Amino acid sequence: MWILVMFDLPVGTREESRAATKFREYLLDEGFEMSQFSIYVRFCSGKEQYEAYVRRIERNLPDKGDIHILGFTDRQYENIIRFNGQSRRRQRKNPGQLALF
């Protein structure tokens, strides 16, 4: 399962800019990868972990702005079509299952 966080945060004042930066840094510290400047994505091992991340994000929301969180399956993630300029980028593979011995 994947969690995608999209946000539009105000940065008109110094305080708002700091809050937006703090939120982005929080997502990175939580293991999210920046897909685009205001879109972050992370792999979750299941619905329970997804819900735990949603609760943690909710506790760290900035005072202003719009934040949207989407959850989707591995199959849906593999079907995302990406472009870089005019050329299509290779599809990303889901991370393999971790094996511990």
FENDAZI-V756302 format. One record per pair of residues at least 24 apart in sequence whose ideal C-beta (glycine too) atoms are under 10 Angstrom apart, sorted by the first residue. I is the first residue (numbers start at 0). J is the second residue. D is the distance in Angstrom with one decimal. If there is no record, write none. Layout:
i j d
I J D
I J D
This chain:
i j d
0 41 9.9
0 42 7.6
0 43 4.6
0 44 7.4
0 45 5.9
0 46 6.5
0 47 9.6
0 48 7.6
0 49 5.4
0 70 6.1
0 71 7.3
0 72 6.2
0 73 7.0
0 75 9.5
0 76 8.7
0 93 10.0
1 40 6.2
1 41 7.1
1 42 5.9
1 43 6.6
1 49 8.3
1 69 8.3
1 70 6.9
1 71 5.3
1 72 7.5
1 73 7.2
1 75 7.7
1 76 4.8
1 77 10.0
1 79 9.5
1 93 8.4
2 29 9.8
2 31 8.0
2 39 8.7
2 40 7.1
2 41 5.3
2 42 8.1
2 43 5.4
2 48 8.6
2 49 5.4
2 50 9.6
2 52 5.4
2 53 7.4
2 56 8.6
2 68 6.5
2 69 7.4
2 70 5.7
2 71 8.5
3 31 9.2
3 34 7.6
3 38 6.7
3 39 7.3
3 40 5.0
3 41 8.2
3 67 8.3
3 68 7.1
3 69 4.5
3 70 7.6
3 71 7.1
3 76 8.9
3 79 9.8
4 29 9.5
4 31 6.7
4 34 9.5
4 37 8.8
4 38 7.3
4 39 4.7
4 40 7.6
4 41 8.1
4 52 8.7
4 53 9.3
4 56 6.6
4 66 6.7
4 67 7.4
4 68 5.4
4 69 8.1
5 34 9.2
5 35 8.7
5 37 6.3
5 38 5.1
5 39 8.1
5 40 9.7
5 65 8.5
5 66 7.4
5 67 4.6
5 68 7.8
5 69 7.3
6 36 9.8
6 37 5.2
6 38 8.1
6 39 8.3
6 56 9.9
6 60 9.2
6 61 8.5
6 64 6.1
6 65 6.4
6 66 4.4
6 67 7.1
6 68 9.3
7 37 6.3
7 64 6.0
7 65 4.8
7 66 8.2
7 67 8.8
8 37 7.5
8 60 9.9
8 61 5.9
8 62 9.8
8 63 7.0
8 64 3.6
8 65 7.8
8 66 7.9
9 61 8.8
9 62 9.6
9 63 5.3
9 64 5.8
9 65 9.6
10 64 9.2
11 63 9.7
12 63 9.9
14 62 9.2
14 63 9.6
15 61 8.0
15 62 8.7
15 63 6.5
15 64 8.2
17 61 9.4
18 60 9.6
18 61 4.2
18 62 6.6
18 63 7.3
18 64 8.1
19 61 6.6
19 63 9.1
19 64 7.3
20 61 9.8
21 59 8.4
21 61 7.3
22 56 8.9
22 59 6.9
22 60 7.5
22 61 5.1
22 64 8.2
22 66 8.1
23 61 10.0
25 55 8.9
25 56 8.1
25 58 9.9
25 59 5.1
25 60 9.6
25 61 9.5
26 52 9.8
26 56 7.8
26 59 8.7
28 59 9.8
29 55 6.8
29 56 7.8
29 59 8.6
31 56 9.4
34 79 9.3
34 81 9.0
34 91 9.8
37 64 9.6
37 65 9.9
37 66 9.5
38 67 9.6
38 69 9.9
39 68 10.0
40 69 9.4
40 71 9.7
40 76 8.2
40 79 9.5
40 91 9.5
42 73 8.5
42 76 8.4
42 93 7.2
42 94 5.5
43 70 7.7
44 96 9.3
44 97 9.3
46 70 7.9
